[in-house]
Amino acid sequence: LNRRSFLKRGTAAAFGALATQLPAIDIPEQVWVLFSDTHIAADEAQVSRGVCMVENLRRCANQVLKIGQKPFGLIINGDCAFLDGQTEDYVTFARCLQPLREQSVQVHCTLGNHDHRTNFLNAIIGPPPPNADRPMNVPDKHVATVTSALVNWLLLDSLDLVNKTPGRLGEAQLVWIERELRNPPDRPTFIVAHHNPTLPSMDEKKKATCLLDSDALFDLLAAYPKVQGYIYGHTHTWLRAKHEKTGLPLLNLPPVAYIFRAGDPAGWVHAQVRKDGMKLELRCLDRAHKDHGQIVDLKWRMS
């Protein structure tokens, strides 16, 4: 599928929109889908850590198509590409997701440390016209506010240096986050970024692999009761916890691609949003895994 026909199908709006506005209608629930760490290489047969990443992504996409209720959106939380974000990685990545696009499932991506911002934007959205700047809410960052009747998502860009482990938001992005949170409505909002936050209990070596300015981020988030949690990937682990300083719920998404630690699950998360909260269910690629079907039920922290 060449890029021209890919864009003609409307994929640019779904993959690259800086903001998506959905009508504010009275509905009882929504379904969202959460992926992370797909690590797609240009070569569809590429294997890493004993896993064919393209095969895993296609299996996850096919499972989403069979859940019975079309998702309001699919969020892929960074490390879309295999190692250093080659343009052809994103061409293969988009091809794997085409069955979802054909069913009008909107796909929203954040960027991780194995992505390349310019290559992602050029391959998925298309290059800007000659001598023209690409419009961005935050200079040199790919961010988005995705809104719906029941929940909002702030999609952040924690990519600092390509193929270097730690992440960083930067001052300009922190200013943008505060501006977005200040804006009405006071709807339940999740913050989504690829990197895991630094925590006081971590040793200095581990902190150096995380979101380096996460203290500034969580100090900001603590002032806004509508923020319901921070969702991240990066560690290839399925984990629910609370931020040690603010008490904000933390959700670590499992990888679609390979795991780092034997016995951990690979797969995706089915998120059912209600007016009073959100139920997250782990969907393992290995249906026999002990964690398959595990549920995290979050109740909104705001009145």
Stockholm file with secondary structure:
# STOCKHOLM 1.0

chainA/1-303         LNRRSFLKRGTAAAFGALATQLPAIDIPEQVWVLFSDTHIAADEAQVSRGVCMVENLRRCANQVLKIGQKPFGLIINGDCAFLDGQTEDYVTFARCLQPLREQSVQVHCTLGNHDHRTNFLNAIIGPPPPNADRPMNVPDKHVATVTSALVNWLLLDSLDLVNKTPGRLGEAQLVWIERELRNPPDRPTFIVAHHNPTLPSMDEKKKATCLLDSDALFDLLAAYPKVQGYIYGHTHTWLRAKHEKTGLPLLNLPPVAYIFRAGDPAGWVHAQVRKDGMKLELRCLDRAHKDHGQIVDLKWRMS
#=GR chainA/1-303 SS CCHHHHHHTTHHHHHHCSEECCCCCCCSEEEEEEECCCCBCSSTTCEETTEEHHHHHHHHHHHHHTSSSCCSEEEEESCCBSSSCCHHHHHHHHHHHHHHHHTTCCEEEEBCTTCCHHHHHHHHTCCCCTTCCCCCSBTTBCCEEECCSSCEEEECBCCCSTTCSCBCCCHHHHHHHHHHHHSSCCCCEEEECSSCBCCTTSCHHHHTTSBTTHHHHHHHHTTCTTEEEEEECSSCCCEEEECTTTCCEEEECCCSSCCSSTTCCCEEEEEEEESSEEEEEEEESSTTSTTTTCEEEEECSCC
#=GC SS_cons         CCHHHHHHTTHHHHHHCSEECCCCCCCSEEEEEEECCCCBCSSTTCEETTEEHHHHHHHHHHHHHTSSSCCSEEEEESCCBSSSCCHHHHHHHHHHHHHHHHTTCCEEEEBCTTCCHHHHHHHHTCCCCTTCCCCCSBTTBCCEEECCSSCEEEECBCCCSTTCSCBCCCHHHHHHHHHHHHSSCCCCEEEECSSCBCCTTSCHHHHTTSBTTHHHHHHHHTTCTTEEEEEECSSCCCEEEECTTTCCEEEECCCSSCCSSTTCCCEEEEEEEESSEEEEEEEESSTTSTTTTCEEEEECSCC
//
